[in-house]
Amino acid sequence: MKKEVVIIGGGIIGLCCAYYLQQDGHQVTIVDKSDISSGASFVNAGYITPSHIIPLAAPGMITKGLKWMLNSSSPFYVKPRLDADFLKWSWLFKKSATAKHVERSIPIIKDINLLSRELYTEMKKSNDFDFHYERKGLLMCYQTDKEGEAEWKMGQRAIDEGLNVQNLTKEGVKKLEPNVDFNIKGAVYFDSDAHMTPTDFMPQMITLLRQKGVQFYTNAAITDLHFVDGKIISVQTSKRTLKADEFILSAGSWSSTLAKKLRIRLPLQAGKGYRIDVKEHTGITMPAILAEAKVAVTPMQGFTRFAGTMEIGGINHKINTTRVKAIAKAAETFYNGLEIPSNAIKNAACGLRPCSPDGLPYIGKTKNYKNLTIATGHAMMGWSLGPATGKLVSELIGEKATSMSLEGFEVERFNS
């Protein structure tokens, strides 16, 4: 049965939902409060990351967060504030940050990342559009023995999950990246990962969806949601009322605010990340994460991107220049001879990633609204998990068997 579907949110998750829904013959409308030209879906590192099997909520993160709170340039920062939603989220995060939770999450995160990588590959082969996509793997570069041991321990756990991982010396890294002078001791190499250029993919996807008949309403914030007898009837913007058979909430960091209108508890905090784009030639051809600094480096089409930080400080787009400069300094510390131009630092941008308390996304139907599907909370893996989430959502709405189990992604898992 073909349905009319309204998607609230036009980031990577919303667009991928639309992509698979229109393939199944549904009539799709996307509504977004912005013009869909900026935000987390445009400023991320562009990674497809089966290597990232550990959720954000893990043992030791609370301790690190407390320590890093005193450092204005730290890679992970939580701004303490007397806000009920933030305090509840923090308590749930602490409750989730256990070894048991990590072990339970590892295969779930790995499987959805592998599904998404497969779907990106299918998109690339479809000839619907021609976006930048390369599978070169990912280097986890380290400068100290302590960090190297921690990264290799992670690598060995990934090997247990069936991924191909190598522990490389500096000389081994040089064979993969011969034109770069690294200031490192070595790197753990995951051949499972791929990378893209978000600012290339997003406009192409929007153009394709328009061509396929998807309707876009941009600069249209949702002001209200109307529901009767456990069913959403319509959503209201400042300009129009949109009716549909099915509704998808994929509004990123703003999803929890909209969920409140439906009396749904959806714990989320915005995790701000920054990016610096360097158009000058860097010689960098391999994606890498600078382990001690938690900075991601991605060779994109026409530029090299340096991205980093997870700043939990509410919904705002203020640029913290201290953190931006810390990203640049880290890059220059790991790559001998690299200079980040001052204009690139000046033109840094940020995006807000929706973070659930346990590091797993929310994907699924709600109990009280039979025609509402939620897809958000992907934190740093939003780009990586876009296609998989879109595919799963389209299967739910089409009442098909899902491509993988949704266990762990339950949207009301914190309601008890």
QUIGI-V390365 format. One record per pair of residues at least 4 apart in sequence whose ideal C-beta (glycine too) atoms are under 7 Angstrom apart, sorted by sequence separation. I is the first residue (numbers start at 1). J is the second residue. D is the distance in whole Angstrom. If there is no record, write none. Layout:
BEGIN
I;J;D / I;J;D
END
This chain:
BEGIN
9;13;7 / 10;14;5 / 12;16;6 / 13;17;6 / 14;18;6 / 15;19;6 / 16;20;7 / 17;21;6 / 18;22;6 / 19;23;7 / 20;24;7 / 22;26;6 / 32;36;5 / 34;38;7 / 38;42;5 / 40;44;6 / 54;58;6 / 57;61;7 / 60;64;6 / 61;65;6 / 62;66;7 / 63;67;6 / 64;68;6 / 65;69;6 / 83;87;7 / 84;88;6 / 85;89;6 / 86;90;6 / 87;91;7 / 88;92;6 / 89;93;6 / 90;94;6 / 91;95;6 / 92;96;6 / 93;97;6 / 99;103;6 / 100;104;6 / 101;105;6 / 102;106;7 / 105;109;6 / 106;110;6 / 107;111;6 / 108;112;7 / 109;113;6 / 110;114;6 / 111;115;6 / 112;116;6 / 113;117;6 / 114;118;7 / 115;119;6 / 116;120;6 / 117;121;7 / 118;122;7 / 119;123;6 / 120;124;6 / 121;125;6 / 122;126;6 / 143;147;7 / 144;148;7 / 145;149;6 / 146;150;7 / 147;151;6 / 148;152;6 / 149;153;6 / 150;154;7 / 151;155;6 / 152;156;6 / 153;157;7 / 154;158;7 / 155;159;7 / 156;160;7 / 157;161;7 / 159;163;6 / 168;172;3 / 170;174;7 / 173;177;6 / 174;178;6 / 197;201;7 / 198;202;6 / 200;204;7 / 201;205;6 / 202;206;6 / 203;207;6 / 204;208;6 / 205;209;6 / 206;210;6 / 207;211;6 / 208;212;6 / 210;214;6 / 227;231;6 / 251;255;4 / 254;258;6 / 255;259;6 / 256;260;7 / 278;282;6 / 300;304;7 / 320;324;7 / 321;325;6 / 322;326;6 / 323;327;7 / 324;328;7 / 325;329;6 / 326;330;6 / 327;331;7 / 328;332;6 / 329;333;6 / 330;334;6 / 331;335;6 / 340;344;6 / 342;346;6 / 343;347;6 / 356;360;6 / 378;382;4 / 381;385;5 / 382;386;7 / 385;389;5 / 386;390;6 / 387;391;6 / 388;392;6 / 389;393;6 / 390;394;6 / 391;395;6 / 392;396;6 / 393;397;6 / 394;398;6 / 402;406;6 / 9;14;4 / 10;15;6 / 21;26;4 / 34;39;7 / 56;61;7 / 81;86;6 / 96;101;5 / 142;147;4 / 158;163;4 / 168;173;5 / 196;201;6 / 209;214;4 / 227;232;5 / 228;233;6 / 236;241;5 / 259;264;4 / 290;295;4 / 299;304;6 / 300;305;5 / 319;324;6 / 340;345;6 / 356;361;7 / 395;400;4 / 22;28;5 / 68;74;3 / 142;148;4 / 159;165;5 / 210;216;7 / 227;233;6 / 249;255;5 / 332;338;5 / 356;362;6 / 366;372;5 / 395;401;7 / 396;402;7 / 7;14;5 / 21;28;5 / 124;131;7 / 158;165;5 / 225;232;6 / 226;233;5 / 234;241;5 / 235;242;5 / 251;258;6 / 259;266;4 / 289;296;5 / 290;297;7 / 297;304;7 / 298;305;5 / 331;338;6 / 332;339;7 / 365;372;7 / 378;385;5 / 395;402;5 / 68;76;5 / 69;77;7 / 226;234;5 / 234;242;6 / 332;340;6 / 365;373;6 / 366;374;6 / 395;403;7 / 68;77;6 / 69;78;6 / 124;133;5 / 142;151;6 / 173;182;6 / 234;243;4 / 249;258;6 / 288;297;5 / 297;306;6 / 331;340;6 / 364;373;7 / 7;17;6 / 18;28;5 / 155;165;4 / 225;235;5 / 226;236;7 / 233;243;7 / 249;259;7 / 256;266;4 / 287;297;7 / 364;374;7 / 392;402;5 / 7;18;6 / 65;76;6 / 140;151;5 / 173;184;7 / 255;266;6 / 256;267;7 / 287;298;5 / 295;306;6 / 296;307;5 / 392;403;6 / 18;30;6 / 64;76;6 / 155;167;6 / 170;182;6 / 224;236;4 / 235;247;7 / 256;268;4 / 287;299;7 / 296;308;6 / 311;323;7 / 328;340;4 / 362;374;5 / 363;375;5 / 391;403;6 / 65;78;5 / 120;133;6 / 173;186;7 / 222;235;5 / 223;236;5 / 255;268;6 / 284;297;6 / 295;308;4 / 170;184;6 / 173;187;5 / 222;236;7 / 223;237;6 / 285;299;5 / 294;308;6 / 309;323;5 / 362;376;6 / 375;389;5 / 392;406;7 / 152;167;5 / 170;185;6 / 222;237;6 / 223;238;6 / 232;247;5 / 253;268;6 / 284;299;5 / 293;308;7 / 361;376;7 / 362;377;4 / 5;21;6 / 14;30;6 / 170;186;6 / 221;237;6 / 361;377;5 / 169;186;5 / 220;237;4 / 221;238;7 / 253;270;4 / 328;345;5 / 361;378;4 / 168;186;6 / 220;238;7 / 309;327;7 / 375;393;5 / 168;187;5 / 220;239;6 / 308;327;5 / 10;30;5 / 217;237;7 / 284;304;5 / 325;345;6 / 359;379;6 / 373;393;5 / 5;26;5 / 7;28;6 / 167;188;6 / 168;189;5 / 306;327;5 / 324;345;6 / 356;377;4 / 5;27;7 / 7;29;7 / 10;32;4 / 282;304;5 / 306;328;7 / 354;376;5 / 355;377;7 / 2;25;5 / 3;26;5 / 4;27;5 / 5;28;5 / 6;29;5 / 7;30;5 / 8;31;6 / 9;32;6 / 165;188;6 / 166;189;5 / 279;302;7 / 354;377;5 / 356;379;7 / 373;396;6 / 2;26;6 / 165;189;7 / 279;303;5 / 324;348;4 / 354;378;7 / 355;379;4 / 361;385;7 / 373;397;6 / 6;31;6 / 165;190;5 / 278;303;6 / 306;331;5 / 354;379;7 / 10;36;4 / 277;303;5 / 278;304;5 / 353;379;5 / 363;389;6 / 163;190;6 / 164;191;5 / 353;380;6 / 11;39;6 / 164;192;6 / 277;305;5 / 278;306;7 / 361;389;7 / 11;40;7 / 12;41;4 / 163;192;5 / 319;348;6 / 353;382;6 / 363;392;6 / 11;41;4 / 275;305;6 / 276;306;5 / 363;393;7 / 275;306;7 / 319;350;6 / 365;396;6 / 62;94;6 / 158;190;7 / 275;307;4 / 295;327;5 / 364;396;7 / 155;188;4 / 274;307;7 / 317;350;6 / 139;173;6 / 273;307;6 / 274;308;7 / 297;331;7 / 62;97;6 / 227;262;7 / 273;308;7 / 274;309;6 / 295;330;5 / 57;93;5 / 61;97;6 / 152;188;6 / 222;258;6 / 225;261;5 / 273;309;6 / 295;331;6 / 148;185;6 / 151;188;4 / 224;261;7 / 225;262;6 / 272;309;7 / 273;310;6 / 293;330;3 / 315;352;6 / 374;411;4 / 59;97;6 / 148;186;6 / 57;96;4 / 58;97;6 / 59;98;6 / 271;310;5 / 272;311;4 / 57;97;5 / 59;99;6 / 143;183;7 / 145;185;7 / 271;311;7 / 290;330;5 / 141;182;7 / 143;184;6 / 144;185;7 / 271;312;6 / 272;313;6 / 290;331;7 / 142;184;6 / 143;185;6 / 364;406;5 / 141;184;5 / 142;185;6 / 269;312;5 / 312;355;7 / 363;406;6 / 57;101;6 / 58;102;5 / 142;186;6 / 270;314;6 / 290;334;5 / 142;187;7 / 270;315;5 / 364;409;6 / 366;411;6 / 367;412;6 / 141;187;4 / 363;409;4 / 364;410;6 / 366;412;6 / 55;102;6 / 140;187;6 / 362;409;6 / 364;411;5 / 54;102;6 / 139;187;4 / 140;188;4 / 276;324;7 / 360;408;5 / 361;409;6 / 274;323;6 / 360;409;6 / 362;411;4 / 55;105;5 / 139;189;6 / 274;324;5 / 110;161;5 / 276;327;6 / 137;189;6 / 138;190;5 / 276;328;6 / 53;106;5 / 137;190;6 / 274;327;6 / 55;109;7 / 107;161;7 / 137;191;4 / 106;161;6 / 137;192;7 / 138;193;4 / 53;109;5 / 137;193;5 / 282;338;6 / 53;110;5 / 357;414;7 / 135;194;4 / 136;195;7 / 50;110;6 / 134;194;6 / 133;194;6 / 134;195;6 / 280;341;6 / 253;315;6 / 278;340;6 / 50;113;4 / 133;196;5 / 278;341;7 / 49;113;6 / 50;114;5 / 132;196;6 / 276;340;6 / 131;196;7 / 132;197;4 / 278;344;5 / 50;117;6 / 277;344;6 / 48;116;6 / 132;200;5 / 276;344;5 / 48;117;5 / 131;200;5 / 276;345;6 / 131;201;4 / 48;120;6 / 276;348;5 / 131;204;5 / 275;348;7 / 120;194;7 / 274;348;5 / 275;349;6 / 129;204;4 / 274;350;5 / 117;194;6 / 273;350;7 / 272;350;5 / 273;351;6 / 129;208;5 / 128;208;6 / 272;352;6 / 273;353;6 / 271;352;7 / 270;352;4 / 271;353;4 / 270;354;7 / 271;355;4 / 268;354;5 / 269;355;5 / 51;138;6 / 268;355;7 / 268;356;6 / 267;356;7 / 267;357;5 / 47;138;7 / 195;287;5 / 193;287;7 / 266;362;7 / 253;352;4 / 255;354;6 / 54;154;7 / 252;352;7 / 200;301;5 / 253;354;4 / 252;354;5 / 264;366;6 / 180;283;5 / 195;298;5 / 197;300;4 / 179;283;4 / 180;284;6 / 197;301;4 / 53;158;6 / 51;158;6 / 262;369;6 / 53;161;6 / 177;285;6 / 266;374;7 / 268;376;7 / 271;379;6 / 177;286;5 / 268;377;6 / 176;286;6 / 51;163;7 / 50;163;6 / 255;376;4 / 249;372;7 / 247;371;6 / 252;376;6 / 246;371;5 / 247;372;5 / 248;373;5 / 249;374;5 / 250;375;4 / 251;376;7 / 245;371;6 / 250;376;6 / 246;373;7 / 248;375;6 / 249;376;7 / 232;369;6 / 230;368;6 / 231;369;6 / 51;190;4 / 230;369;6 / 231;370;6 / 232;371;6 / 151;291;6 / 230;370;6 / 231;371;5 / 232;372;6 / 51;192;6 / 50;192;4 / 51;193;5 / 227;369;7 / 50;193;6 / 49;193;5 / 147;291;5 / 48;193;6 / 147;292;5 / 248;393;6 / 47;193;6 / 48;194;4 / 48;195;7 / 139;286;6 / 141;288;5 / 267;414;5 / 47;195;6 / 139;287;7 / 141;289;7 / 144;292;7 / 46;195;5 / 138;287;5 / 139;288;4 / 140;289;5 / 141;290;6 / 142;291;4 / 143;292;6 / 265;414;6 / 46;196;4 / 136;286;6 / 138;288;7 / 141;291;6 / 142;292;7 / 183;333;6 / 184;334;6 / 265;415;5 / 46;197;6 / 136;287;6 / 138;289;7 / 140;291;5 / 183;334;6 / 246;397;5 / 46;198;5 / 182;334;7 / 182;335;7 / 183;336;5 / 44;198;6 / 181;335;7 / 180;335;6 / 181;336;4 / 42;198;5 / 181;337;6 / 41;198;6 / 42;199;6 / 42;202;6 / 41;202;6 / 132;300;7 / 132;301;5 / 36;206;6 / 92;267;6 / 89;267;5 / 88;267;6 / 89;269;5 / 36;218;6 / 35;218;5 / 86;269;6 / 30;214;6 / 34;218;7 / 35;219;6 / 34;219;7 / 198;383;6 / 19;205;7 / 28;214;5 / 29;215;4 / 30;216;5 / 31;217;5 / 32;218;5 / 22;209;7 / 33;220;7 / 29;217;7 / 32;220;7 / 33;221;4 / 31;220;5 / 15;205;5 / 19;209;7 / 22;212;5 / 15;206;7 / 18;209;5 / 22;213;7 / 31;222;7 / 22;214;6 / 141;334;6 / 15;209;7 / 18;214;5 / 31;235;7 / 31;237;6 / 31;242;6 / 40;252;6 / 29;242;6 / 8;222;6 / 29;244;7 / 75;293;6 / 75;294;4 / 8;235;7 / 6;235;6 / 43;273;7 / 17;248;6 / 43;275;4 / 17;250;6 / 75;308;6 / 79;312;7 / 81;314;7 / 75;309;6 / 76;310;5 / 77;311;5 / 78;312;4 / 79;313;4 / 75;310;7 / 77;312;7 / 6;242;5 / 14;250;4 / 13;250;4 / 6;244;4 / 5;244;6 / 8;247;7 / 4;244;4 / 5;245;7 / 8;248;7 / 47;287;7 / 4;245;5 / 5;246;5 / 6;247;5 / 7;248;5 / 8;249;5 / 9;250;4 / 11;252;5 / 3;245;4 / 8;250;7 / 9;251;4 / 3;246;5 / 5;248;7 / 7;250;6 / 8;251;5 / 9;252;6 / 47;296;7 / 73;322;5 / 8;258;7 / 72;322;5 / 73;323;6 / 45;296;4 / 46;298;5 / 108;360;7 / 45;298;5 / 73;326;4 / 46;300;6 / 105;359;7 / 105;360;6 / 101;358;6 / 45;305;6 / 96;357;6 / 45;307;4 / 96;358;4 / 44;307;7 / 93;357;4 / 123;387;7 / 92;357;4 / 120;387;6 / 89;357;5 / 116;384;6 / 119;387;4 / 116;385;5 / 119;388;6 / 116;386;7 / 113;384;6 / 116;387;5 / 113;385;7 / 116;388;4 / 119;391;6 / 112;385;6 / 115;388;4 / 112;388;5 / 115;403;6 / 115;404;6 / 112;404;6 / 111;404;6 / 56;355;6 / 57;357;6 / 108;408;4 / 57;358;5 / 57;359;4 / 55;358;6 / 56;359;4 / 105;408;7 / 55;359;3 / 55;360;6 / 43;349;5 / 43;350;7 / 44;351;7 / 43;351;4 / 42;351;7 / 40;351;3 / 39;351;5 / 40;352;6 / 40;353;5 / 92;414;6 / 56;379;6 / 52;381;6 / 49;381;7 / 49;384;5 / 47;383;7 / 48;384;5 / 46;383;6 / 47;384;6 / 44;382;7 / 44;383;5 / 40;382;6 / 17;375;6 / 13;375;5 / 13;376;7 / 13;378;7 / 13;382;6 / 12;382;6 / 16;386;4 / 20;390;5 / 24;394;6 / 12;383;6 / 16;387;5 / 19;390;6 / 20;391;5 / 13;386;6 / 16;389;6 / 17;390;4 / 21;394;5 / 12;386;4 / 16;390;3 / 20;394;4 / 24;398;5 / 13;389;5 / 17;393;5 / 21;397;7 / 13;390;7 / 17;394;7 / 5;397;6 / 3;397;7
END
